[in-house]
Amino acid sequence: MSEDGMTLIEVLVTVLIITMLASVATLSVHFYLNEGKTRIATGDLSTLKAAVRLYILDRGSVPTLPQLVPDYLPELPKDPFAAATADYCIDTSDITTIYIYSIGPNGVDNNHGGDDIFVTVNKP
């Protein structure tokens, strides 16, 4: 007796294998997207740090990020982990340090803690 089609078990095993492969591929893509966003944020934060330091040297005071445009930056970069229109954050509440940060992969503003990506600038 020859079989012309696949049995239910063979179909289920095939679907299971395809599902597992798709899961692994999805996780890999998600990891590489986050890695790319982290590199973008790190580069943007380095640029913002340099602009803040120049502003402080020129004017002797701590800027808000919008004050850097257009004299120190052509436009403010957008945080790749935040909503499409969200900017990076700046925290000047510390006595000696300015924190410029991205909200990080979890998408939650932890005020430069948790998984937030940040750079520091010494206050004048």
C-alpha positions in Angstrom: 0.0 0.0 0.0 1.6 3.3 -1.1 0.9 6.6 0.6 0.2 9.6 -1.7 0.0 12.3 1.0 1.3 13.2 4.4 -0.1 11.9 7.7 -1.3 14.3 10.4 1.7 13.6 12.5 4.1 14.5 9.6 2.2 17.8 9.0 2.4 18.7 12.7 6.1 17.9 12.9 6.7 20.0 9.8 4.7 23.0 11.2 6.5 22.6 14.6 9.9 22.8 12.9 8.9 25.8 10.8 7.6 27.6 13.9 10.8 27.0 15.8 12.9 28.3 12.9 10.7 31.4 12.7 11.1 32.0 16.4 14.8 31.9 16.3 14.9 34.2 13.3 12.6 36.7 15.0 14.7 36.8 18.1 17.9 37.3 16.1 16.4 40.1 14.1 15.2 41.8 17.3 18.6 41.5 18.9 20.3 43.1 15.9 17.8 45.9 15.7 18.4 46.8 19.3 22.2 46.6 18.8 21.8 49.0 15.9 19.7 51.4 17.9 22.2 51.2 20.8 25.0 52.2 18.4 23.0 55.1 17.0 22.2 56.3 20.5 25.8 56.1 21.6 26.9 58.1 18.6 24.2 60.7 19.0 25.0 61.1 22.7 28.7 61.7 21.9 27.7 64.5 19.5 25.3 66.0 22.1 28.1 65.8 24.7 30.5 67.7 22.5 27.8 70.4 21.7 27.0 70.8 25.4 30.7 71.2 26.2 31.1 73.8 23.5 28.0 75.7 24.7 29.3 75.7 28.3 32.7 77.0 27.1 31.2 79.7 25.0 28.4 80.9 27.3 29.4 79.7 30.8 26.0 78.2 31.6 24.3 74.8 31.2 22.0 74.6 28.1 18.8 72.8 27.5 19.0 70.6 24.4 16.8 72.9 22.2 19.3 75.7 22.9 22.0 73.9 21.0 20.1 74.4 17.7 21.2 76.0 15.3 24.5 77.3 16.7 25.9 74.0 17.9 23.8 71.4 16.1 21.8 71.7 12.8 19.0 69.8 14.5 18.4 67.6 17.6 18.8 63.9 17.0 15.8 61.7 17.9 16.2 58.9 20.4 15.9 55.6 18.5 14.3 53.9 21.5 11.6 56.5 22.0 8.6 57.4 20.0 9.3 58.9 16.5 9.4 62.5 17.8 11.1 62.0 21.1 14.4 63.7 21.9 17.1 62.6 24.1 16.8 63.7 27.8 19.0 65.9 29.9 19.3 65.9 33.7 20.9 68.9 35.3 19.8 68.2 38.9 23.1 66.8 40.0 25.4 69.5 41.6 28.5 68.6 39.5 27.4 66.5 36.6 25.0 66.8 33.6 23.5 63.6 32.3 22.4 63.3 28.7 20.7 60.1 28.1 18.5 57.8 25.9 15.7 55.9 27.5 17.3 52.6 26.3 15.9 49.3 25.0 13.1 48.9 27.5 11.5 52.2 26.3 11.1 53.5 29.9 12.7 56.7 31.2 14.7 55.6 34.3 16.3 59.0 34.7 19.7 57.8 33.4 19.4 54.6 35.4 18.4 51.0 34.6 19.1 50.3 30.9 19.3 53.9 29.9 22.3 54.8 27.8 24.0 58.0 29.0 27.0 60.3 28.8 28.1 62.8 31.4 29.5 66.3 31.3 31.0 68.1 34.2 29.3 71.4 35.2 31.3 74.6 35.0 
